């Protein structure tokens, strides 16, 4: 386990001249949000006041790479190539970067205890760290299949951290019959990586189509058809009964509840994520602890709980349940988002509140999601989609998906665009799509349906 505890003299001098607020800032967690929070604190000249305690043995990195470039057969991404904040246009924050900026980085160290009254956290090595401001950035955990049905067998993989992705990449190199369980983000990105290797993965999903929480059946069919041309086989509306071990104790097959048996030497499970708060369970959660769950925070990401001094504890990234619009109700509702764009933005917003207790600007969240796959050099075409807004109302799809496409979700009560999704579009087209969703551009749905191209449809939203 590495410890870096020698802040530079210049960084500490700079910190002494800064605000008197939060002389000791401690971040627990080492994911995307931790890296971007550090970026903001260092930019304010406060690096010497910051300690990051992470259970992982590596400095914070851009997690989206784990199910994308890390899994490529040729020239796969490896650390230090994707440390934060390269994905957001910033510096590559290696361990040397933190040391140079005066940040104390404690890696391979898990926080197992927290005392709100003494304002301390306790690590698994027995070390006790005091704080003025505590930022919980522990992220989520991958949901697992129960061990009783084979969820823990050798050969069954889950992807949550760098070690997971490296182990999966190694397993993919020798796999012959992979099965992916789940048809959401993780499932589709891993299936794409397997298909690009010519491994013809089978994808098992309980829903009628992929990305069921976001895509319509029409949109999903376009992507599924593309995946099928690359050798992917979908088992829709299917449920796993058990994962079966062979004589060697490793996974040998996946049995579905309809009796189907899929031979397999590699199983990847991507069925969602949970947000356990331990050891910060005393912090308040959402009214429904499962929907969305996580740690309840206000618009500055400040958490609360019995015995917690106001604005002394914050939570950011995947684990934070913050107030936001759901696109329907007039009041804000607890919202938890598992996406890199939110991880980055929540970190920067929270840093402003940590650095200045007078900061009370509420977090302005507007839904944004994206994915990129089939980017390997030998692939005929890549997939690169982005979505802004809310997927409610009438959905109008324009474009032939060869390769571009745009989909609009329109509120039928007033004709306002509430959500837009683009595939393989130019930067200008992406900007227009984002603007249409953010401004709730009013359109004539029938005119939109008659558009022959993505460009024509997007132009209609700007008139």
DACOR-V312978 format. One record per residue. SS is DSSP state (2 for helix, 1 for strand, 0 for the rest). PHI is phi as a letter, one per 40 degrees, with the letter a starting at -180 (none if undefined). NEAR is the number of other C-alpha atoms within 12 Angstrom. Layout:
SS|PHI|NEAR  SS|PHI|NEAR
This chain:
0|none|17  0|c|18  1|b|26  1|b|27  0|b|24  0|b|24  0|d|28  0|c|24  2|c|17  2|c|19  2|c|29  2|c|27  2|c|18  2|c|23  2|c|32  2|c|21  0|c|17  0|c|23  0|d|21  0|c|17  0|c|26  0|f|32  0|c|29  0|b|33  1|b|42  1|b|46  1|b|50  1|b|52  0|h|48  0|b|45  0|c|48  2|d|45  2|c|49  2|c|50  2|c|54  2|c|46  2|c|50  2|c|54  2|d|40  2|c|31  2|c|43  2|c|36  2|c|25  0|c|27  0|g|27  0|b|41  2|d|43  2|c|40  2|c|45  1|b|49  1|b|44  1|b|52  1|b|48  0|b|38  0|c|32  0|c|28  0|c|25  0|b|36  0|c|47  0|d|48  1|a|41  0|c|44  2|c|44  2|d|38  2|c|37  2|c|33  2|b|39  0|b|41  2|c|35  2|c|38  2|c|39  0|c|37  0|c|30  0|b|19  0|f|14  0|c|25  0|c|27  0|a|25  0|c|28  0|c|24  0|c|24  0|b|34  1|c|39  0|c|39  0|b|35  2|c|26  2|c|25  2|b|26  0|g|15  0|b|20  0|c|25  0|c|26  0|c|37  0|c|29  2|d|30  2|c|24  2|c|28  2|c|40  2|c|31  2|c|24  0|c|38  0|g|34  0|c|44  1|c|38  1|b|45  1|b|38  0|c|32  0|g|25  0|b|29  0|b|30  1|c|36  1|b|27  1|a|26  1|a|33  1|b|28  0|c|30  0|c|19  0|c|18  0|f|25  1|b|30  1|b|38  1|b|26  1|c|27  0|c|22  0|c|20  0|g|13  0|c|19  1|b|22  1|b|32  1|c|28  0|a|33  0|c|33  1|b|39  1|b|49  1|b|49  1|c|50  0|b|46  0|c|43  0|g|42  0|b|36  1|b|24  1|c|24  0|c|25  0|b|27  0|c|28  0|d|16  2|d|16  2|c|14  2|b|22  0|g|29  0|c|30  0|b|25  0|c|31  1|d|26  0|h|37  1|c|41  1|b|42  1|b|39  0|b|39  0|b|35  0|b|35  2|c|36  2|c|22  2|d|25  2|c|33  2|c|29  2|c|26  2|c|36  2|d|34  2|c|20  2|c|25  2|c|36  0|c|24  0|b|19  0|c|28  0|b|22  0|a|34  1|c|44  1|b|47  1|b|48  1|b|51  0|h|41  0|b|44  0|c|32  2|d|36  2|c|41  2|d|39  2|c|45  2|c|45  2|c|51  2|c|48  2|c|46  2|c|46  2|c|45  2|c|40  2|c|35  0|c|31  0|g|28  0|c|29  0|f|29  0|c|40  1|c|42  1|b|48  1|b|41  0|b|33  0|c|25  0|c|25  0|c|25  0|a|31  0|c|38  0|f|34  0|c|24  0|c|18  0|b|31  0|c|37  0|c|27  2|d|20  2|c|23  2|c|31  2|d|28  2|c|21  2|c|27  2|c|37  2|c|32  2|c|20  2|c|28  2|d|36  2|c|24  2|c|20  0|c|28  0|g|25  0|c|35  1|b|31  1|c|37  1|b|33  0|c|26  0|f|21  0|b|26  0|b|27  1|c|35  1|c|25  1|a|30  1|b|42  1|b|33  1|c|28  0|c|18  0|c|9  0|c|12  0|g|17  1|c|23  1|d|33  1|b|30  1|a|33  1|b|43  1|b|28  1|c|27  0|c|19  0|c|16  0|g|13  0|c|18  1|b|23  1|b|33  1|c|25  0|a|32  0|b|35  1|a|42  1|b|50  1|b|52  1|b|45  0|b|37  0|b|34  0|h|27  1|b|31  1|b|29  0|b|36  0|c|28  0|b|36  0|d|27  0|c|23  0|b|37  0|c|26  0|c|24  1|c|36  0|c|29  0|b|34  0|c|29  0|d|16  0|b|16  0|c|22  0|b|20  0|b|19  0|c|27  0|g|30  0|g|43  1|c|50  1|c|44  1|b|40  0|c|36  0|c|33  0|b|42  0|g|48  1|c|43  1|c|42  0|a|30  1|i|25  0|d|17  0|g|19  0|c|26  0|c|22  0|d|24  0|f|33  0|b|41  1|b|48  1|b|48  1|b|51  0|b|57  2|g|46  2|d|44  2|c|49  1|c|50  1|b|46  1|b|40  1|c|30  1|a|29  0|c|22  0|c|23  0|g|29  0|b|16  0|c|10  0|c|10  0|c|11  0|c|20  1|b|25  1|d|32  1|b|38  0|b|40  0|b|38  0|b|38  0|a|31  2|c|34  2|c|32  2|c|35  2|d|44  2|c|39  2|c|34  2|c|47  2|c|41  2|c|34  2|c|36  2|c|50  2|d|46  2|c|35  2|c|38  2|c|45  2|c|39  0|a|24  0|c|22  0|c|13  0|c|20  0|b|21  0|c|17  0|c|21  0|c|31  0|c|22  0|c|31  0|b|28  0|d|33  1|a|31  1|b|31  1|a|28  1|a|33  1|b|28  1|a|39  0|f|35  0|c|28  0|c|27  0|c|17  0|c|15  0|c|22  0|c|16  0|a|23  0|c|29  1|b|33  1|a|29  1|b|34  1|a|33  1|b|37  1|b|37  1|g|37  0|b|35  0|c|31  0|b|28  0|g|25  1|c|28  1|b|32  1|b|38  1|b|37  1|b|34  0|h|30  0|c|20  0|g|30  0|b|20  0|b|24  0|c|30  1|a|39  1|b|46  1|b|50  1|b|48  1|b|40  1|b|36  1|c|29  0|c|20  0|c|15  0|b|16  0|g|24  1|c|30  1|c|42  1|b|41  1|a|43  1|b|51  1|b|48  1|b|47  1|b|36  0|f|30  0|b|31  0|c|21  2|d|15  2|c|16  2|c|30  2|c|31  2|c|24  2|c|31  2|c|42  2|d|36  2|c|27  2|c|37  2|c|38  2|c|27  0|c|22  0|f|28  0|d|31  1|c|30  0|b|32  0|c|26  2|d|30  2|c|17  2|c|19  2|c|32  2|c|26  0|c|17  0|c|25  0|c|20  0|a|25  2|c|38  2|d|25  2|c|22  2|c|34  2|c|42  2|c|25  2|c|28  0|c|37  0|b|23  0|c|13
